[in-house]
Amino acid sequence: METTRCPECGRPAELVDRCVLESTDGPVEHAHVRCVLRHRFWLPVEYLTREPGAVGTPRRTPVPAAALRRR
């Protein structure tokens, strides 16, 4: 199980699924994230943050939830 932080509330979240979606700039890997408070997002993996002690998840700067909703 891979973990990250919820982009909306910052609490622990699980990476449920991953897929690659096409874009005008080429393929972009996306992840389905489910928070402990039941928030759910599909977002590019470049926006994920790593939980302390987690292995294999990229460490990135969190993106404000409002920015994700505009996509």
N, C-alpha and C positions, 0 to 999 in steps of 0.2 A: 504494500500500500504506500503510495506517495502522498505526502502532505504538503500543504502550503498555507497561506493566510487568506482569509476571505477579503476580496477587494472592497467590500462594503463596510464590514464591521471590524476586520482585523483579527477575528478569532480563528482558531484552527479550522482547516477545511481539507477535504479529501479530493484527490484527482480521480474522478470516476472513469473518464474515458479520454482518449486523444484521437485526433484525426487531422488530416491535411486538407485544407480548403484552397482552391485556386483563387488567385487575385490578379489584378492587372500588373502587379510587380512580381508575379511568380507564386509558387505554392507557399502557404503559411501554415505552420503547425498550430492547432488549437487544442484546448483542453476543456473538459467539462468539470467544473469545480462545484462541490457541494459543501456548504458550511455547516457547523454544528447547530446553527440557528435556522437551518433549512434555506438559506439563500443559495441560489443556483446561478451559475454563469457559464457561458461558452466564451472563451477569450483566447487571444494568442498566447502561447506559452512564454513569450518574452515579457509578459506582464506579471508572471507568477513570482511569488516570494517564497523562500525556503523556510520551513520550520526549523528551529534549533535542533540539531542532531539528525535531521533528515538527510538521506543519501540519494543522489541522483536527480534532484529537482533544482533547476537553475535559481540562482539568487539574483533577484531583480528589485528595483525600486517599485513600491506599490503605486498603482494608478487609482486616482479618485473614482469612486463608483459612478459618479455623474458623467465622467468622460467615457466610461464603458457603455453606458446606456445610449449615448449619441451615435454609436456605431451601427 
